[in-house]
């Protein structure tokens, strides 16, 4: 059973999410009301996925993402928030979030996103994708101003990257391209190196920014 930690400053929201996810057979192993409390719960429970709100008093979602990255915590983070402005979306993804959903999603959409991230994929709400792409392409490179130039990708690497951009996990990519999961993992690692990206989401952001991927 997939396990999650829910980080949200509103008790009623946390309880509601817990109740819904338990119906969907997803195990909520911990809750926290801000980033500092979340770090302790995450260290204690080691969930498969972290559900993270962004706007919280004291230690907010971006602070939490920064701390997780600094501590090299390799647990996928799914942002679940009511806020969809470009600055927050891009900031969360650049800081390490692997998914971004609004709180008006259905239970089916939420559970699909959780399973997608748990399996190594990424997922961003379609309603904010167009604005996100425009913001990425008009702004600085997601890899930073001193990032090395991207290296050319092979046709197979482009195929893998397109599927990564659509939220496919390594296993799902292997099924589509008739490749072993280990082979897909090697392709993804090479893609990250060639794009100078720290993770899958950052690789997709930089590929979009550089015009390597079509919308």
C-alpha positions in Angstrom: 0.0 0.0 0.0 1.3 3.4 -1.0 2.1 5.6 2.1 1.9 9.4 2.3 2.5 12.2 4.8 0.0 15.2 4.6 1.4 18.6 5.3 -1.3 21.4 5.6 -1.8 24.0 8.3 -5.6 23.4 8.4 -6.7 20.5 10.6 -10.0 20.0 8.8 -8.3 19.8 5.5 -5.8 17.2 6.7 -8.6 15.1 8.3 -10.6 15.3 5.1 -7.7 14.2 2.9 -6.9 11.4 5.3 -10.4 10.1 5.2 -10.6 10.3 1.4 -7.2 8.6 0.9 -8.1 5.8 3.3 -11.2 5.0 1.2 -8.8 4.8 -1.8 -6.5 2.4 0.1 -3.7 4.9 0.5 -2.0 4.8 3.9 -1.7 8.2 5.6 1.3 7.5 7.9 1.6 11.1 9.3 0.4 14.6 9.4 2.1 18.0 10.0 0.9 21.6 10.2 4.0 23.3 8.9 7.4 22.6 7.3 9.4 22.1 10.5 6.9 19.6 11.9 6.8 17.9 8.5 10.6 17.2 8.5 10.3 15.4 11.8 7.3 13.3 10.6 8.9 12.5 7.3 12.1 11.4 9.0 10.1 9.1 11.3 7.8 7.6 8.7 9.7 7.6 5.4 6.5 7.8 3.2 6.4 7.0 -0.4 5.0 10.5 -1.3 4.7 13.8 0.5 1.5 15.9 0.0 2.5 19.5 0.6 0.5 22.7 0.9 2.5 25.9 0.0 0.9 28.7 2.0 1.4 27.9 5.6 2.4 30.1 8.6 5.9 29.9 10.0 7.6 27.3 7.7 5.9 27.2 4.4 6.0 24.8 1.5 8.9 26.4 -0.4 10.9 26.4 2.8 10.1 22.7 3.3 11.1 21.8 -0.3 14.4 23.7 0.2 15.1 21.8 3.4 14.3 18.4 1.9 16.7 19.2 -1.0 19.4 20.4 1.4 19.0 17.2 3.4 19.0 15.1 0.2 15.6 13.5 1.1 14.7 11.5 -2.0 10.9 11.3 -1.5 8.7 12.7 -4.2 6.7 15.8 -3.2 3.2 16.5 -4.6 2.1 20.0 -4.0 -1.6 20.2 -3.2 -2.8 23.8 -2.9 -5.4 26.3 -3.7 -2.9 28.7 -5.3 -2.0 28.5 -9.0 -0.1 31.7 -9.7 2.9 31.3 -11.9 5.5 32.3 -9.4 4.4 29.7 -6.9 4.2 26.9 -9.5 7.6 27.6 -11.0 9.2 28.2 -7.6 7.9 24.8 -6.3 9.0 22.9 -9.3 12.4 24.5 -9.4 12.8 23.7 -5.7 12.2 20.0 -6.2 8.4 19.3 -6.3 7.6 16.5 -8.7 3.9 17.2 -9.0 1.5 20.2 -8.6 -2.3 19.9 -8.2 -5.0 22.2 -7.1 -7.4 21.3 -4.2 -10.4 21.1 -6.6 -9.2 17.8 -8.0 -11.3 14.7 -7.7 -10.2 11.8 -5.5 -9.5 9.7 -8.6 -7.1 12.4 -9.9 -5.4 12.8 -6.6 -4.8 9.0 -6.1 -3.6 8.7 -9.7 -1.1 11.5 -9.0 0.1 9.9 -5.8 0.7 6.6 -7.5 2.4 8.3 -10.5 4.9 10.0 -8.2 5.4 6.9 -6.1 6.4 5.1 -9.3 8.9 7.7 -10.3 6.7 9.9 -12.6 5.7 13.5 -12.5 2.3 15.2 -12.8 1.2 18.8 -13.2 -2.4 20.0 -13.3 -3.4 20.5 -16.9 -5.2 23.7 -16.0 -1.9 25.4 -15.2 0.4 23.8 -17.8 0.0 26.5 -20.5 0.8 29.4 -18.2 3.7 27.5 -16.7 5.2 26.9 -20.1 4.9 30.6 -21.0 6.6 31.5 -17.7 9.4 29.0 -18.2 10.2 30.2 -21.7 10.2 33.8 -20.8 12.3 33.4 -17.7 15.8 32.3 -16.9 16.9 28.7 -17.4 15.5 26.3 -14.7 18.9 25.0 -14.2 20.3 28.4 -13.2 22.3 31.1 -14.9 25.6 29.2 -14.7 24.3 25.9 -15.9 26.3 24.1 -18.6 24.9 24.1 -22.2 22.6 21.2 -22.9 24.0 18.3 -24.9 22.2 16.7 -27.9 19.8 13.9 -27.0 19.4 10.8 -29.1 16.1 10.0 -30.7 15.5 7.3 -28.0 16.4 9.7 -25.2 13.9 12.2 -26.7 11.2 9.5 -26.7 11.9 8.7 -23.1 11.9 12.4 -22.2 8.6 13.0 -23.8 7.0 10.3 -21.7 8.7 11.6 -18.6 7.1 15.0 -19.4 3.7 13.3 -19.5 4.2 11.9 -16.1 5.0 8.3 -17.0 7.0 6.2 -14.5 10.1 4.2 -15.6 8.0 1.0 -15.6 5.3 2.7 -17.8 7.9 4.1 -20.2 9.4 0.6 -20.5 5.9 -0.8 -21.3 5.3 1.8 -24.0 8.8 1.5 -25.6 9.3 -2.2 -25.0 12.4 -1.6 -22.9 13.5 -3.1 -19.6 12.9 -0.8 -16.6 16.6 -0.8 -15.9 17.3 0.4 -19.4 14.8 3.2 -19.0 16.5 4.2 -15.7 19.8 4.4 -17.5 18.3 6.6 -20.3 16.8 8.9 -17.6 20.1 9.2 -15.9 21.8 10.1 -19.2 19.1 12.7 -19.9 19.6 14.4 -16.6 23.4 14.6 -17.2 23.0 16.0 -20.7 20.5 18.6 -19.6 22.4 19.5 -16.5 19.3 18.8 -14.4 19.1 17.6 -10.8 15.9 15.6 -11.2 13.1 14.6 -13.7 11.0 17.6 -13.2 13.9 20.0 -13.6 14.9 18.1 -16.8 11.5 18.6 -18.3 11.5 22.3 -17.3 14.9 22.9 -18.9 14.0 20.9 -22.1 10.9 23.1 -22.5 12.8 26.3 -21.8 15.5 25.3 -24.4 12.8 24.3 -27.0 13.9 20.6 -27.0 10.3 19.5 -26.3 7.2 20.6 -28.1 4.3 21.8 -26.0 
